[in-house]
Amino acid sequence: MQPLLAGLAGRPLPDLPGAPLLGNVRPAPGHTRIVPVRWQRYGVRAVDGAHSGYLGPAALADALAAVPPEWEECDVADLLTTAPV
């Protein structure tokens, strides 16, 4: 929520928290994907069944991970959260 509010107010964007993104997530060549994730012991893992146009996994998620095109398994992904980390 903070990045949205900062952008709307014209303030500098805060640094986003990050965590290792675990599991089999396919990056999109040339695009950043937004993937719903849940906290695990050593990072975050994509919510099962997540795909574009389906909001069920997003409703179950603890955060949304920004997955850049060059992402590889266990790389740290920036997180958009609704609660402080």
C-alpha positions in Angstrom: 0.0 0.0 0.0 2.9 2.4 0.8 4.3 2.4 -2.8 0.8 3.3 -4.1 0.3 6.1 -1.6 3.8 7.5 -2.1 3.3 7.5 -5.9 -0.1 9.2 -5.6 1.3 11.8 -3.3 4.4 12.5 -5.4 6.8 11.3 -2.7 9.8 9.1 -3.4 8.9 5.4 -3.4 10.1 3.5 -0.3 12.4 0.5 -0.6 10.3 -2.7 -0.9 10.9 -5.6 1.5 12.3 -8.7 -0.2 12.5 -12.4 0.4 13.8 -15.5 -1.5 11.1 -16.7 -3.9 11.1 -20.5 -3.7 9.6 -23.0 -6.1 8.8 -23.2 -9.7 7.9 -19.7 -11.0 8.3 -19.0 -14.7 9.5 -15.4 -15.4 8.0 -13.7 -18.4 10.6 -12.7 -21.0 10.7 -8.9 -21.2 8.1 -8.4 -18.5 7.8 -8.3 -14.7 5.2 -10.7 -13.3 3.2 -10.1 -10.1 2.8 -13.4 -8.3 0.7 -14.0 -5.1 2.9 -15.6 -2.4 2.7 -17.1 1.1 5.4 -16.9 3.7 7.4 -20.2 4.2 10.2 -20.9 6.7 13.0 -19.6 4.4 11.2 -17.2 2.1 8.0 -17.0 0.1 6.4 -19.5 -2.2 3.9 -18.9 -5.0 0.3 -19.7 -4.1 -0.9 -22.8 -6.0 -3.3 -22.2 -8.9 -2.2 -18.6 -9.5 -2.7 -17.4 -13.1 -3.8 -14.1 -14.7 -7.4 -13.3 -14.4 -8.0 -15.5 -11.3 -8.2 -13.6 -8.0 -8.6 -16.6 -5.7 -4.9 -17.1 -5.0 -4.3 -13.4 -4.6 -7.0 -13.4 -1.8 -5.1 -16.2 0.0 -1.7 -14.5 -0.4 0.4 -12.9 2.3 2.1 -10.6 -0.3 2.6 -10.1 -4.1 6.1 -10.8 -5.4 7.5 -8.8 -8.3 9.3 -11.3 -10.5 11.6 -9.7 -13.1 12.4 -11.3 -16.4 15.9 -12.4 -15.2 14.7 -14.0 -12.0 16.1 -17.5 -11.1 14.8 -19.9 -8.4 15.7 -18.7 -4.9 16.6 -15.1 -6.0 15.2 -12.4 -3.7 12.0 -10.9 -5.1 10.6 -7.5 -4.1 7.3 -7.9 -2.1 4.2 -5.7 -2.0 2.6 -6.3 1.3 -0.4 -4.9 3.2 1.2 -5.3 6.6 4.7 -4.4 7.9 7.3 -7.1 7.4 
